[in-house]
Amino acid sequence: MLRIKKLTVHYGPLPALNEISLEVKRGEVVALIGPNRAGKTTLLRTISGILETTEGRVFFQEEDITNLNPHKIVSRGIGHVPQGRHIFPTLSVLDNLMVGVYIAKRAKGEMEGDLEWIYQLFPILKERKDQRAGTLSGGEQQMLAIGRALMGGPKLLMLDEPSMGLAPRFTKEIFAAFKEMNSRGLTLFIVEQEIHLSLAISHRGYLLRHGRLIKRGPSSVLLESQDVKALCLGEYVGKYAKPGIHIERLK
C-alpha cells in the first residue's frame, strides 16, 4: 500500500532522513520505533506532504505522491493523526469530527456509518458531542483527533505518538481501538514512544536512528533484539513506562 524508496529529507544543510526505504502492506499494522530525534515525525510529515523531500520517492497504491499538496494526499486515502492532536478547541466535538469529512467529500451514508463506528470505538465522544473540544481531557482529545482522521475514510492511518502524555487507562483504550480498526481492514502505521505497546499490536517494525533505518523485521523479533533494547528501551524505561497496561499481541 505504501512504499518509500531512498527518501532523503534535509533541514537546511543537515539531513533529517537519509535514504529511507520501507513499505507498509495492505491490512498490516507497522510500527516505527527509535529514540528521540531519530526522524520519525519527519518521516510521517514527509509522507503527508507537509515537508518536501530532497531525494527519493513516496508511492501510495502504486501512485507516486512525492511532494503532493497535503490535501491531495488526504484525498488519496492517507489519514494522519499528528503529535500534539491539533484539535479545534472552540469547536464542539461533533464539529471537530465533521472537519475530517471536508476534504474527503464522502457520501452521507458513509459519513453517518463512520460516525457511528467512531462513537462505538470511543463512547465518550458521543456523550460529549456538543461539548467544546478544548474542555476535554488529554485522552479524550486524542480520541477526538483519531476520530477526526477516521471520518475522512482513510485506507492508511498514520499515528504520531498517540500515547504521549496520556494516563494509562486512556492508552489502553486507544491501543485496543487500534486492534479493532485493524480487524476491520484498516492499515496502520504507528510512531510510538511506548515501544512495548507498539510492537505488541503490530505485525512488523522498523528501527530508526539518526535518520537511518538500522533494523527491520517481525515485531516479536524486534522486541527481543539487543539493538532495540540498547537503543530504545533503556531510554524510556522509568521515564515513560505506564504500569498496568497489557495489550494482547496480534495473531
BAFI-3210 file (N, C-alpha, C; in Angstrom, 3 decimals, decimal comma, padded with zeros to 6 digits):
// residues 251
n [1|2|3|4|5|6|7|8|9|10|11|12|13|14|15|16|17|18|19|20|21|22|23|24|25|26|27|28|29|30|31|32|33|34|35|36|37|38|39|40|41|42|43|44|45|46|47|48|49|50|51|52|53|54|55|56|57|58|59|60|61|62|63|64|65|66|67|68|69|70|71|72|73|74|75|76|77|78|79|80|81|82|83|84|85|86|87|88|89|90|91|92|93|94|95|96|97|98|99|100|101|102|103|104|105|106|107|108|109|110|111|112|113|114|115|116|117|118|119|120|121|122|123|124|125|126|127|128|129|130|131|132|133|134|135|136|137|138|139|140|141|142|143|144|145|146|147|148|149|150|151|152|153|154|155|156|157|158|159|160|161|162|163|164|165|166|167|168|169|170|171|172|173|174|175|176|177|178|179|180|181|182|183|184|185|186|187|188|189|190|191|192|193|194|195|196|197|198|199|200|201|202|203|204|205|206|207|208|209|210|211|212|213|214|215|216|217|218|219|220|221|222|223|224|225|226|227|228|229|230|231|232|233|234|235|236|237|238|239|240|241|242|243|244|245|246|247|248|249|250|251]
n.u [000,822|001,849|004,883|008,171|011,010|014,356|014,348|015,246|015,570|016,129|016,893|017,615|021,105|021,476|020,924|017,832|016,557|017,909|018,170|015,884|014,123|011,176|008,202|004,645|002,259|-001,004|-003,517|-001,850|-000,398|002,098|004,966|006,970|009,868|012,216|014,812|014,437|014,437|015,157|014,039|011,488|008,962|009,468|009,483|006,758|005,536|006,632|005,634|002,983|003,081|003,656|006,270|008,926|010,605|014,120|015,491|014,490|011,444|007,891|005,371|001,951|-000,371|000,718|000,820|002,726|003,224|004,918|005,782|003,275|000,563|-000,661|-003,545|-004,272|-003,046|-004,426|-006,911|-006,337|-006,406|-004,891|-004,676|-003,676|-002,724|-001,521|001,337|000,577|-002,056|-003,756|-006,457|-009,526|-010,101|-012,261|-014,423|-017,185|-017,180|-018,462|-018,382|-015,614|-015,152|-016,546|-014,992|-013,119|-014,354|-014,374|-012,418|-012,453|-015,021|-017,275|-019,934|-023,223|-024,277|-021,994|-020,566|-022,270|-022,276|-019,575|-019,353|-020,986|-019,528|-017,153|-018,178|-018,769|-016,208|-015,106|-016,908|-017,158|-016,957|-019,385|-021,035|-020,181|-020,586|-021,599|-020,039|-017,467|-014,381|-011,980|-012,331|-012,105|-010,411|-006,885|-006,650|-009,192|-009,142|-007,188|-008,524|-010,488|-008,950|-008,086|-010,564|-011,429|-009,614|-010,407|-012,924|-012,472|-012,365|-009,967|-007,589|-005,147|-003,906|-001,927|-000,182|001,135|002,937|000,707|000,180|001,331|001,686|-000,619|-002,872|-002,615|-005,060|-006,342|-004,456|-004,502|-007,137|-007,111|-005,167|-006,381|-008,479|-007,064|-006,451|-009,028|-009,692|-007,861|-008,760|-010,986|-009,975|-008,440|-005,365|-002,479|000,056|002,307|003,945|005,558|006,278|005,987|007,358|007,082|004,294|003,634|004,987|003,691|001,132|001,592|002,408|004,836|008,004|010,112|013,288|014,572|017,312|019,123|018,196|018,437|017,457|018,036|017,321|014,943|011,945|009,827|007,615|007,733|010,298|011,875|011,309|012,815|015,313|018,694|019,601|017,292|016,692|019,002|019,161|016,678|014,747|015,960|016,108|013,551|012,435|011,138|011,063|008,942|007,371|004,289|002,745|000,736|-000,537|-001,540|-001,536|-002,964|-001,128|-001,223|-002,482]
n.v [-001,205|001,305|002,589|003,460|004,873|005,188|007,682|010,956|013,687|017,051|019,375|022,459|022,507|020,054|016,537|015,088|012,746|009,876|008,302|006,512|003,526|001,741|-000,279|-000,548|-002,904|-003,723|-003,985|-004,391|-003,731|-001,565|-000,692|002,113|002,695|004,173|006,243|009,563|012,293|010,835|011,014|010,195|011,574|013,404|011,719|010,879|013,372|014,023|012,033|012,843|015,179|017,567|018,262|018,675|016,397|015,799|013,979|010,856|008,799|008,614|006,275|005,520|003,073|002,358|004,763|007,640|009,875|011,773|014,776|015,887|018,194|018,508|018,271|016,900|014,476|013,539|013,209|011,044|008,957|008,752|009,119|011,215|011,412|013,815|014,408|015,858|016,407|018,728|019,664|021,595|023,837|025,547|024,657|022,323|018,858|017,249|018,973|019,112|016,468|016,461|018,086|016,366|015,264|017,104|017,445|014,918|014,611|012,788|010,367|010,781|008,542|006,961|008,689|008,906|006,257|005,897|007,770|006,647|004,334|005,397|006,461|004,074|003,019|004,974|005,770|007,998|010,235|010,418|010,916|013,453|015,055|017,606|019,239|021,698|021,171|021,913|021,649|019,027|016,187|015,255|012,611|012,228|014,195|013,098|010,834|012,170|013,406|011,148|010,114|012,196|011,924|009,400|009,959|010,866|008,615|006,975|004,850|004,172|004,787|006,990|007,423|009,573|009,295|008,456|007,892|009,829|011,666|010,665|009,225|005,904|004,420|005,610|005,195|002,392|001,991|003,311|001,887|-000,596|000,104|000,512|-002,109|-003,009|-001,364|-002,322|-004,943|-004,540|-004,057|-001,758|-000,239|000,428|002,700|003,263|005,543|005,518|006,164|004,390|001,621|-001,153|-001,396|-000,595|-002,501|-004,732|-004,660|-004,634|-005,989|-005,909|-004,156|-001,208|000,060|003,156|005,344|008,275|009,251|007,101|003,852|001,089|-001,426|-004,002|-005,992|-008,807|-007,907|-009,329|-010,378|-008,066|-007,056|-008,604|-007,982|-007,043|-004,609|-003,008|-003,029|-001,843|000,653|001,846|000,871|001,159|003,904|004,758|003,318|003,624|006,467|006,918|004,669|002,980|001,450|-001,496|-001,676|-003,802|-005,280|-007,566|-009,529|-009,158|-011,728]
n.w [000,000|000,914|-000,187|000,227|-001,155|-000,914|000,515|001,255|003,403|004,192|006,806|006,336|005,856|007,010|007,084|007,867|007,363|005,831|002,945|003,237|003,026|002,940|003,517|003,744|003,980|002,669|005,106|007,251|010,527|011,201|012,979|013,743|015,317|017,647|019,131|020,635|018,331|016,149|013,666|013,154|013,292|011,274|009,036|008,848|008,419|005,987|004,289|004,384|002,948|004,167|004,651|002,289|000,114|-000,334|-001,888|-003,420|-003,427|-002,813|-002,749|-003,038|-003,076|-005,532|-006,869|-007,508|-005,045|-004,213|-002,685|-003,187|-002,581|000,784|001,100|-001,168|-000,771|001,459|000,243|-001,349|000,392|002,741|006,119|008,829|012,087|013,982|016,125|019,201|018,681|017,797|017,663|017,198|019,505|020,193|018,820|018,781|019,843|017,908|015,681|015,278|014,498|012,093|010,545|009,525|007,329|005,376|003,234|002,118|001,075|001,310|000,789|002,206|003,554|004,028|005,691|007,937|008,784|009,476|011,528|013,493|013,975|015,038|017,384|018,637|018,994|020,659|023,071|024,773|023,184|021,908|024,073|024,677|022,480|021,957|023,442|023,985|022,368|023,519|026,227|026,873|028,361|028,111|027,098|025,983|024,031|022,364|021,445|020,012|018,001|016,614|015,831|014,141|011,996|011,104|010,097|007,576|006,073|005,690|003,960|004,809|007,979|009,716|012,717|015,097|017,880|019,663|022,382|023,913|026,834|028,027|030,434|031,862|031,533|029,355|027,367|027,173|026,287|023,820|022,364|022,273|020,622|018,260|017,524|016,985|014,809|012,910|012,664|011,199|008,750|008,342|007,561|009,464|010,447|012,814|014,871|017,904|021,310|023,388|023,288|023,787|023,686|021,045|019,508|020,441|019,307|016,623|013,353|011,976|012,245|012,191|012,960|013,665|013,596|014,070|011,604|009,898|008,808|010,760|011,484|010,826|010,749|011,863|014,519|016,929|016,861|016,784|019,294|020,966|020,206|020,679|019,748|019,757|022,492|023,546|022,222|022,467|024,466|026,990|027,177|027,679|029,775|032,957|032,707|030,943|031,138|031,561|033,996|034,289|031,849|029,411|026,345|024,213|021,899|018,343|016,288]
ca.u [000,000|002,771|006,258|009,093|012,238|015,546|013,868|016,170|014,965|017,075|016,548|018,769|022,177|021,586|019,932|016,996|016,340|018,958|017,910|014,947|013,284|010,332|006,887|003,527|001,346|-002,422|-004,016|-000,845|-000,032|003,552|005,472|008,251|010,386|013,543|014,974|014,077|015,166|015,626|013,468|010,212|007,931|009,834|009,056|005,309|005,215|007,027|004,630|001,756|003,256|003,915|007,672|009,330|011,758|015,299|015,656|013,680|010,049|006,850|004,300|000,781|-001,144|001,467|000,848|003,774|002,624|006,026|005,648|001,930|-000,005|-001,269|-004,962|-004,377|-002,649|-005,580|-007,963|-005,938|-006,738|-003,936|-005,012|-002,512|-003,014|-000,212|001,749|000,028|-003,511|-004,163|-007,897|-010,014|-010,618|-013,502|-015,498|-017,709|-016,633|-019,053|-017,855|-014,253|-015,236|-017,025|-013,876|-012,451|-015,093|-014,368|-011,636|-012,803|-016,286|-017,840|-021,384|-023,855|-024,399|-020,670|-020,240|-023,073|-021,794|-018,279|-019,581|-021,495|-018,415|-016,266|-018,842|-018,614|-014,815|-014,860|-018,243|-017,131|-017,142|-020,836|-021,582|-019,754|-020,540|-021,931|-019,125|-016,316|-013,271|-010,914|-012,622|-011,883|-009,122|-005,901|-007,004|-010,382|-008,722|-006,505|-009,594|-011,130|-008,048|-008,140|-011,877|-011,458|-008,915|-011,217|-014,079|-012,072|-012,377|-008,625|-007,181|-003,962|-003,922|-000,624|-000,363|002,403|002,988|-000,671|000,049|002,121|001,029|-001,908|-002,969|-002,613|-006,364|-006,609|-003,545|-005,010|-008,357|-006,774|-004,481|-007,401|-009,208|-006,239|-006,655|-010,351|-009,600|-007,151|-009,614|-011,952|-009,278|-007,674|-003,913|-001,971|001,493|002,328|005,144|005,122|007,341|005,778|007,839|006,453|002,910|003,553|005,396|002,713|-000,053|001,982|002,904|006,248|008,509|011,359|014,035|015,188|018,262|019,870|017,717|018,703|016,859|019,125|016,817|013,560|011,556|008,608|007,644|008,154|011,747|012,447|011,139|013,895|016,587|019,587|019,643|016,120|016,838|020,092|018,965|015,373|014,025|016,600|015,864|012,191|012,037|011,127|010,650|007,642|006,645|002,977|002,468|-000,638|-001,101|-001,190|-002,301|-002,721|-000,475|-001,937|-002,203]
ca.v [000,000|002,436|002,196|004,595|004,445|006,026|009,009|011,829|014,973|017,940|020,623|023,266|021,671|018,801|015,514|014,537|011,364|009,545|007,134|005,616|002,666|000,838|-000,499|-000,949|-003,682|-003,587|-004,790|-004,534|-002,694|-001,445|000,244|002,783|002,987|004,774|007,251|010,940|012,968|009,871|011,362|009,505|012,555|013,945|010,775|010,973|014,678|013,997|011,224|013,634|016,342|018,769|018,545|018,241|015,514|016,228|012,906|009,679|008,831|008,027|005,695|005,039|002,246|002,405|006,120|008,490|011,024|012,573|016,238|016,389|019,019|017,659|017,969|015,892|013,199|013,112|012,754|009,749|007,923|008,698|009,938|011,489|011,962|014,375|014,560|017,086|016,361|019,824|019,805|022,963|023,852|026,288|023,930|021,173|017,551|016,840|019,818|018,651|015,237|016,750|018,675|015,270|014,905|018,238|017,199|013,622|014,750|011,444|010,255|010,942|007,238|006,587|009,574|008,538|004,959|006,082|008,492|005,685|003,443|006,151|006,509|002,748|002,916|005,933|006,208|009,297|011,278|010,561|011,551|014,849|015,561|019,027|019,939|022,292|020,216|022,374|021,299|017,593|015,777|014,920|011,340|012,432|014,948|012,182|010,059|013,053|013,560|009,893|010,066|013,153|011,306|008,293|010,488|011,027|007,316|006,636|003,468|004,070|005,767|007,185|007,987|010,045|009,307|008,570|007,754|010,846|012,470|010,113|008,316|004,506|003,887|006,104|004,496|001,038|002,061|003,716|000,797|-001,610|000,589|000,259|-003,507|-003,097|-000,757|-003,232|-006,114|-004,125|-003,899|-000,520|-000,360|001,406|002,962|003,903|006,014|005,454|006,129|003,186|000,641|-002,440|-001,363|-000,534|-003,800|-005,741|-004,676|-004,535|-007,188|-005,693|-002,887|-000,641|000,819|004,327|006,048|009,324|009,394|005,897|002,593|000,187|-002,776|-004,225|-007,387|-009,056|-007,184|-010,221|-010,498|-006,780|-006,861|-009,329|-007,567|-006,279|-003,239|-002,300|-002,858|-000,922|001,988|002,441|000,521|001,742|005,341|005,074|002,614|004,502|007,835|006,940|003,412|003,083|000,131|-001,970|-001,701|-005,043|-005,425|-008,890|-009,436|-009,560|-013,088]
ca.w [000,000|000,979|-000,490|000,280|-001,822|-000,760|000,857|001,976|003,742|004,879|007,489|005,980|005,317|007,760|006,717|008,933|006,923|004,881|002,095|003,913|002,186|003,720|002,927|004,595|003,139|002,975|006,213|008,306|011,489|011,166|013,989|013,520|016,654|017,690|020,177|020,290|017,260|015,150|012,364|012,984|012,944|009,957|008,009|008,682|007,847|004,579|003,598|004,308|002,100|004,957|004,351|000,954|000,039|-001,078|-002,877|-003,151|-003,859|-001,960|-003,560|-002,318|-004,006|-006,791|-007,414|-006,966|-004,364|-003,674|-002,653|-003,457|-001,520|001,826|000,910|-002,218|-000,168|002,253|-000,669|-001,891|001,370|003,853|007,272|009,673|013,412|014,317|017,517|019,759|018,444|016,921|017,509|017,216|020,871|020,371|018,150|019,513|019,481|016,634|014,604|015,025|013,715|010,748|009,792|008,830|006,112|004,455|002,017|001,532|000,346|001,300|000,711|003,515|004,201|004,518|006,789|009,100|009,244|010,146|012,780|014,469|014,326|015,932|018,688|019,246|019,425|021,735|023,504|025,438|022,179|021,695|025,268|024,756|021,111|021,913|024,343|023,302|022,368|024,393|027,618|027,055|028,911|027,084|026,472|025,162|022,847|021,451|020,802|019,038|016,858|015,858|015,200|013,032|010,863|010,605|009,364|006,178|005,396|005,181|003,720|005,653|009,062|010,342|014,058|015,629|019,339|020,166|023,840|024,603|027,842|028,422|031,571|031,409|031,112|028,013|026,467|026,971|025,478|022,457|021,677|021,987|019,450|017,084|017,140|016,389|013,477|012,025|012,422|010,180|007,485|008,219|007,654|010,421|010,527|014,125|015,558|019,302|022,309|024,198|022,324|024,053|023,222|019,586|018,962|020,851|018,441|015,216|012,675|011,657|012,737|011,702|013,965|013,049|014,454|013,362|010,240|009,099|009,261|011,110|011,708|010,434|010,884|012,641|015,795|018,009|016,778|017,185|020,730|021,641|019,625|021,540|019,235|020,263|023,937|023,834|021,670|022,737|025,683|028,163|027,216|028,088|030,985|034,118|032,382|030,272|031,283|032,183|034,549|034,279|030,506|028,720|025,108|023,612|020,613|017,133|015,813]
c.u [000,858|004,180|007,112|010,440|013,316|015,191|014,908|015,501|015,989|016,338|017,737|019,848|022,239|020,525|019,168|016,652|017,329|018,647|017,057|014,150|012,499|009,014|005,890|002,518|-000,090|-002,823|-003,040|-000,978|001,490|003,973|006,804|008,752|011,778|013,607|014,492|015,009|015,762|015,128|012,097|009,091|008,205|009,357|007,551|004,907|005,598|006,050|003,359|001,883|003,507|005,364|008,000|010,559|012,909|015,571|014,721|012,220|009,153|005,735|003,181|-000,134|-000,616|001,452|001,959|003,130|003,692|005,747|004,306|001,492|-000,718|-002,741|-005,176|-003,998|-003,767|-006,667|-007,625|-006,245|-005,732|-004,397|-003,799|-002,992|-001,697|000,079|001,206|-001,440|-004,029|-005,664|-008,256|-010,739|-011,948|-014,685|-015,972|-017,005|-017,165|-018,514|-016,410|-014,262|-015,634|-015,966|-013,169|-013,105|-014,860|-013,649|-012,097|-014,090|-016,986|-019,356|-021,973|-023,945|-023,080|-020,297|-020,999|-022,626|-020,486|-018,448|-020,077|-020,393|-017,455|-016,879|-018,787|-017,189|-014,561|-016,194|-018,261|-017,340|-018,626|-021,477|-021,312|-019,757|-020,850|-021,014|-017,971|-015,104|-012,159|-011,122|-012,441|-010,540|-008,161|-006,232|-008,208|-010,051|-007,979|-007,512|-010,274|-010,255|-008,044|-009,477|-011,992|-010,772|-009,737|-012,412|-013,739|-012,055|-011,025|-008,471|-005,941|-004,048|-002,545|-000,826|000,990|002,299|001,595|-000,811|000,719|001,266|-000,278|-001,795|-003,054|-003,960|-006,718|-005,704|-004,063|-006,234|-008,042|-006,077|-005,418|-008,220|-008,394|-006,407|-008,004|-010,355|-008,954|-007,981|-010,679|-011,279|-008,470|-006,184|-003,389|-000,452|001,690|003,752|004,776|006,310|007,213|006,100|007,207|005,032|002,821|003,968|004,403|001,524|000,305|002,460|004,410|006,685|009,811|011,988|014,819|016,122|019,063|019,490|017,965|017,966|017,979|018,639|015,359|013,224|010,247|008,728|008,126|009,666|012,411|012,381|012,254|015,273|017,410|019,707|018,485|016,260|017,891|019,774|017,686|014,817|014,646|016,328|014,512|011,761|012,139|010,606|009,247|006,800|005,343|002,602|000,991|-001,286|-000,615|-002,111|-001,949|-002,127|-001,416|-001,542|-001,863]
c.v [001,259|001,932|003,456|004,126|005,508|007,482|009,756|013,184|015,778|019,020|021,545|022,360|020,279|017,790|015,021|013,086|011,066|008,221|006,087|004,830|001,723|000,658|-000,877|-001,648|-003,511|-004,525|-004,966|-003,435|-002,696|-000,371|000,827|003,252|003,588|005,822|008,622|011,489|011,993|010,211|010,763|010,465|013,162|013,027|010,871|012,287|014,752|013,178|012,035|014,876|017,629|019,226|018,026|017,337|016,214|015,253|011,765|009,885|008,183|007,549|005,208|004,351|002,395|003,772|006,917|009,740|011,945|014,061|016,747|017,290|018,134|017,315|016,929|014,511|012,662|012,549|011,412|008,615|007,739|009,664|010,068|012,108|012,501|014,329|015,890|017,308|017,436|019,832|021,289|023,177|024,559|025,639|022,778|019,897|017,123|017,672|019,450|017,382|015,529|017,445|017,587|014,860|015,928|017,944|015,934|013,677|013,407|011,489|010,295|009,620|006,760|007,404|009,170|007,199|005,071|006,801|007,533|004,726|004,130|006,249|005,154|002,553|003,760|006,502|007,591|010,433|011,491|011,272|013,051|015,534|017,049|019,880|020,544|021,389|020,625|022,047|019,806|017,350|015,442|013,630|011,464|013,233|014,058|011,301|010,894|013,237|012,312|009,784|010,997|012,577|010,174|008,777|010,754|009,725|006,881|005,143|003,141|005,169|005,802|007,919|008,323|010,200|009,409|008,461|008,879|011,650|011,920|009,252|006,883|004,008|004,368|005,403|003,099|001,045|002,395|002,593|-000,375|-001,198|000,382|-001,183|-003,699|-002,498|-001,708|-004,467|-005,813|-003,775|-002,638|-000,790|000,769|001,485|003,834|004,270|006,142|005,345|004,911|001,978|-000,732|-002,477|-001,399|-001,860|-004,901|-005,803|-004,657|-005,882|-007,095|-004,344|-002,494|000,160|001,919|004,988|007,027|009,398|008,211|004,700|001,603|-001,243|-002,833|-005,679|-007,550|-008,411|-008,056|-010,399|-009,200|-006,581|-007,534|-008,904|-006,763|-004,824|-002,428|-002,034|-001,804|000,507|002,666|002,129|001,172|003,216|005,668|004,391|003,571|005,886|007,877|005,701|003,625|001,704|-000,224|-001,994|-002,957|-005,183|-006,775|-008,715|-009,807|-010,973|-013,069]
c.w [000,000|000,717|-000,558|-000,232|-001,690|-000,479|001,692|002,171|004,531|005,654|007,285|005,403|005,946|007,329|007,944|008,649|005,816|004,193|002,806|002,879|003,093|002,999|004,017|003,689|003,605|004,118|007,360|009,361|011,533|012,161|013,527|014,880|016,554|018,774|019,709|019,218|016,254|013,755|012,122|012,566|011,580|008,843|007,779|008,023|006,366|003,762|003,378|003,454|002,845|004,760|002,957|001,032|-000,679|-002,210|-002,485|-003,514|-002,807|-002,875|-002,653|-003,311|-005,434|-007,465|-006,731|-006,367|-003,781|-003,826|-003,166|-002,308|-000,502|001,577|-000,189|-001,686|000,714|001,350|-001,317|-000,900|002,483|004,942|008,175|010,977|013,961|015,810|018,043|019,454|017,503|016,626|017,473|018,542|021,048|019,667|019,020|019,063|018,117|015,482|014,273|014,180|012,270|009,896|008,978|007,528|005,009|003,139|001,313|000,722|000,191|001,219|002,116|004,266|004,777|005,751|008,056|009,670|009,992|011,478|013,864|014,915|015,289|017,328|019,393|019,762|020,673|022,219|024,147|024,441|021,872|022,875|025,277|023,395|021,006|022,791|023,542|023,464|023,326|025,852|027,892|027,736|027,770|026,358|025,561|023,908|021,860|020,732|019,720|017,801|015,979|015,122|014,019|011,806|010,258|009,794|007,896|005,399|004,880|004,905|004,548|006,706|009,707|011,665|014,652|017,145|019,964|021,679|024,609|025,583|028,363|029,672|031,053|030,905|029,706|026,998|026,151|026,063|024,025|021,706|021,405|020,763|018,171|016,599|016,462|014,984|012,487|011,701|011,373|008,859|007,329|008,419|008,539|010,361|011,767|014,539|017,021|020,242|023,222|023,324|022,533|023,494|021,707|018,954|019,334|019,903|016,960|014,676|012,407|012,214|012,077|012,837|013,261|014,058|013,615|011,885|009,336|009,685|009,533|011,379|011,299|010,636|011,620|014,019|016,944|018,032|017,231|018,696|021,523|021,156|020,622|021,069|019,780|021,752|024,256|023,410|022,136|024,115|026,907|028,300|027,833|029,385|032,169|033,797|031,828|030,544|032,036|032,717|034,422|032,918|029,805|027,511|024,503|022,224|019,481|016,742|014,344]
res [m|l|r|i|k|k|l|t|v|h|y|g|p|l|p|a|l|n|e|i|s|l|e|v|k|r|g|e|v|v|a|l|i|g|p|n|r|a|g|k|t|t|l|l|r|t|i|s|g|i|l|e|t|t|e|g|r|v|f|f|q|e|e|d|i|t|n|l|n|p|h|k|i|v|s|r|g|i|g|h|v|p|q|g|r|h|i|f|p|t|l|s|v|l|d|n|l|m|v|g|v|y|i|a|k|r|a|k|g|e|m|e|g|d|l|e|w|i|y|q|l|f|p|i|l|k|e|r|k|d|q|r|a|g|t|l|s|g|g|e|q|q|m|l|a|i|g|r|a|l|m|g|g|p|k|l|l|m|l|d|e|p|s|m|g|l|a|p|r|f|t|k|e|i|f|a|a|f|k|e|m|n|s|r|g|l|t|l|f|i|v|e|q|e|i|h|l|s|l|a|i|s|h|r|g|y|l|l|r|h|g|r|l|i|k|r|g|p|s|s|v|l|l|e|s|q|d|v|k|a|l|c|l|g|e|y|v|g|k|y|a|k|p|g|i|h|i|e|r|l|k]
***
